[in-house]
Amino acid sequence: MKFHSLHHPHEWQWFKDRTHTIKCEDSQGLVVYDNKNEIQAMCVADSFTGNSCMVHFAIENPMVLRHGFFEEVAEHTFRRNECNQIFGLVPSNNKKAIKLDKHIGFTEVARIPDAIAEGVDTIVMRLKKNECRWLKDHKEAC
């Protein structure tokens, strides 16, 4: 697996096809390619405030999780962009995404009722830098 910064229009299209995320002026991200040069996963970060940002994930191949995907995302958002917390918005009916976000270490901080559709809330998830187990020095300190 190879990690690269998000640059090319085809990468944005791949991500948009899977997440329907709209590119913001400050959008940036990471792309994971396999040995056949096919995209396996992406993380896009945007809406930077100086203390936080929003993150969006698209994972085609779960094997990226065993190849340092979360470590790279943590390094990118918390270290390179100096965020102290990252947020994600998840539809309440996307059980798979909620389970993954909780595994990563995100916790629910708010819920917007019926934001997606009647009976489907938007869950606001947060991961704090000082609670992120994917940062290299955090692992060593534990």
N, C-alpha and C positions, 0 to 999 in steps of 0.2 A: 504494500500500500504506500502511496506517495501523497503527501500533503502539499497543497499549493494555495496561494492567495487567490481569491475570486477575482477574475479579470475579464474573462471572455463572454461575449453575448450568448454563446451556446450554453455556458454554465448557468447564466441567469435564467435562460429559458427552461433548462432542465429543472431548476429549483421552482420556478413559477408554476410549471406543469404539475408539480407534486404538492405545493403548499398554497398556491394562490396569493403568496406574499407580494406586496407591491414594493418595488425598489424605491427607497428613500434617497435623498441627497447624500446622507452620510452612511449608506449601506456599505458593508464590507463583509468579508467572510473567508471561510476555509473550504476547500474542495478536496475530497479524497478520491484518488484514481487508483485503479488496480493495475496489474502488470500488462493488461491489454489496452490501457489508456481509456478505460470506461469509468465514468463517474459512479462512485459507490455510495457517497454521502456528502452532505454539505451542512454547514452552519453559517447562517447569515446573522450579523449583528447590526442593529441600527438604533436610531432614536437615542443617541448618546447625550447624557446630561452633564457629564463631568464626574458623576458619582455612580452612574448606572447606565445600562443599555437594555434593549430588548433583544432576545435571541430567538431564532427560528431554526428548526432542524428538519432535514429530510434524509432518511437513512434507507437506502435500497438493500444494502448488504449488512446484516448485523455483525459480520466478522470485523467490521471497522472498529467495533467496540473493544475488541481484543488487541487492536493494533494502535492504541493510544489516541483514539478520537476525542474522548472527553478530556484527556490531558492537554491536547492541542487546543481545544476550545477554551479551557481554563486559562492556559498560558496567553492565548490571544485576547480574551476579554479582560481578565483580571490584571495581567502584567503589562502587555503591550499597550492596552488602552486605559489602564489604570482605573478600572471600575472597581467599586467596592461591593457591588451587587449586580446581579443580572436577573431580568424578568422574562417570563414567557406567558403568553395567553393561550389557553387550551380549552377547546369546547368540552363541556361536561360529558358529552356522549362519546368522546374519544378515549375509551378506557385504556387502550394500548399506549397512547401518548402520556396519559396521566401516570400509568405504572412506570414508564421509562423515566419521566421527569422525577418521580419520587426516588427511583433508583439512583439517579444522578445526584440527588440531594436537594432538589427543589421542594419547597413547602408552599402550601396554599396560604395566601395572605388576604385574598378578597375573592368575591364571587359577584358577578354581574348577572342578575336574573334575566332569563329570556333574551339575552343579547344576540344569540345566534338564531334562535327560532323559539316559538312557544314551547316551554319546557326544556330548552337547551341553553344552559348558562355559559358564560365565559368565566373560566377560573384563572385568576392571576396568581402565577407561581413565581417564587423568588428563591435565588441561591445567593447567599452571602459569601464573600471572599474568605472570611475567617472560618467558615464552616465547610469550605470546599475541599473534599478529600482527594481531588484530582490534581491539585497543585503539588509539585514535587517537594517543596520544603514543608508543606503541610503533612505529607506522608511521613517525612523523616521526623517531624516533631511529635507525631503520635506514637 
